[in-house]
Structures are given as C-alpha cells and as structure tokens.
Amino acid sequence: MSNIPDDIYTEPEDFSPDTLASLGPLRGLAGMWQSDRGVDVNPKADGPETREYREIIRMEPIDPQTNGPQLLYGLRYHIHITAPGEDGTFHDQVGYWLYEPATGLIMQTIAIPRGQVVLAGGSAKPGDKTLAVEARRGDPRFGISSSPFLDEAFRTDYYRIDITFNEDGSWTYLTRTDLAIRGKEPVFNHHDTNTMRRIARPRPNPMLGEESEGDAEAEG
C-alpha cells in the first residue's frame, strides 16, 4: 500500500484519547439500539423464507488503537437477534467497527458462533450520511473465513453492509451475503434490513475515565 510510511514501528504520541469525539463517520453508530421490525430473507430447502426479527445492538467506544504509525478509533459491538414465537437466539454477532482518520479507511470485523469470521473494508469521511464495507472470499485483505461445513454447504462468496443515517437519529442497514449453496444455482442473495433506534447513549472509552460520562450523556 502506497500510504504506508517507511517507518512501520514508531507509534504516534500526540493524539486525542477521546474516541467518541474522534470516530468521524462512525459517530452515529455509538450507543445501544433496538428494533422489532427487522426483515430477513434466508434460504430453505423449499425456497426463500422471509421472517421478521427483533434486534438489540450495543456499540461502545474502545480506546485508540495503534499499529505502529497507524491510529484507529473504534466501537466494540454485540448484536443479539431473536425471532417472534421462537425460543433462543436467532443470530448472535460480535466484532468491531474501526476508523482511520488519516486515510478515511473504515473496517468492520465480524465473528459469529457458527464458525465464521469476516474483515470488511471501505472508506468514508466525517459527516457522510451513508457507509458501506464489503468482503470477498479469497481476498487476503478484506476476506471471509468459514468452517469446513459452511464452506462446503453454504459457502459465503461476498458480504456487504450499507448503512444510512436518518434525519431523526436512527440508522438503517441492508446486508447482502452471497451464498453458494451445495446443489443449488444460482448464488443465493441472503439479505437483512432493519432501522435501529437508540435506547441508551454510549459511555466514554476507558482511557477517559468515569469523570467524562456526563459529557457523553450530553451528546446527541
């Protein structure tokens, strides 16, 4: 990558410890969110199934992270989804949203307890009303890694999430996952959409300490 400096070891020293103030385009995701109106279209043996779901997402600021000279600000997130009339969890997901102010790089990491991890990437700048990141199977940078069963039976070839920040403070996402299902053609477009509304404000990152919590509560 051309933007990598010759000195790949020296870490930055003069940077803001305030992650909430430094999240740039990711600032609108911070906090705890909820919605009962998610829609999922997923594959079944007899054809596509459409179902509604309830979703809670918690996104909390983490301390600034460095990779040598690279500086990242981010959110640690947990997604919990349940389906009406069903016991247990429909979908569980953890990961990070990350932003590099120097380049505008944004990244999402995904880990789900069915044997799959993803690193998706894109670019954005502060004030953007939309975000998008994507990953492809076999890409050594922004790629998808799955367990043997998933790779052979429900192979994920492509992932993308598009996020739109709405005027009322909510945000809407649309995810697309291209699944190559054994014995089926063409590739299945597994997609989900929901509009999330904030039910709790984010807490400051640990580096700032509890004394800054009031400032975080005061932010919109």
Secondary structure, 3 states (H helix, E strand, C coil): CCCCCCCCCCCCCCCCCCCHHHCHHHHHHCEEEEEEEEEEEECCCCCCEEEEEEEEEEEEECCCEEECCEEEEEEEEEEEEECCCCCCCCEEEEEEEEEECCCCEEEEEEEECCCEEEEEEEECCCCCCEEEEEEEECCCCCEEEECHHHHHHEEEEEEEEEEEECCCCCEEEEEEEEEEECCCCCCEEEEEEEEEEEEECCCCCHHHCHHHHHHHHHCC
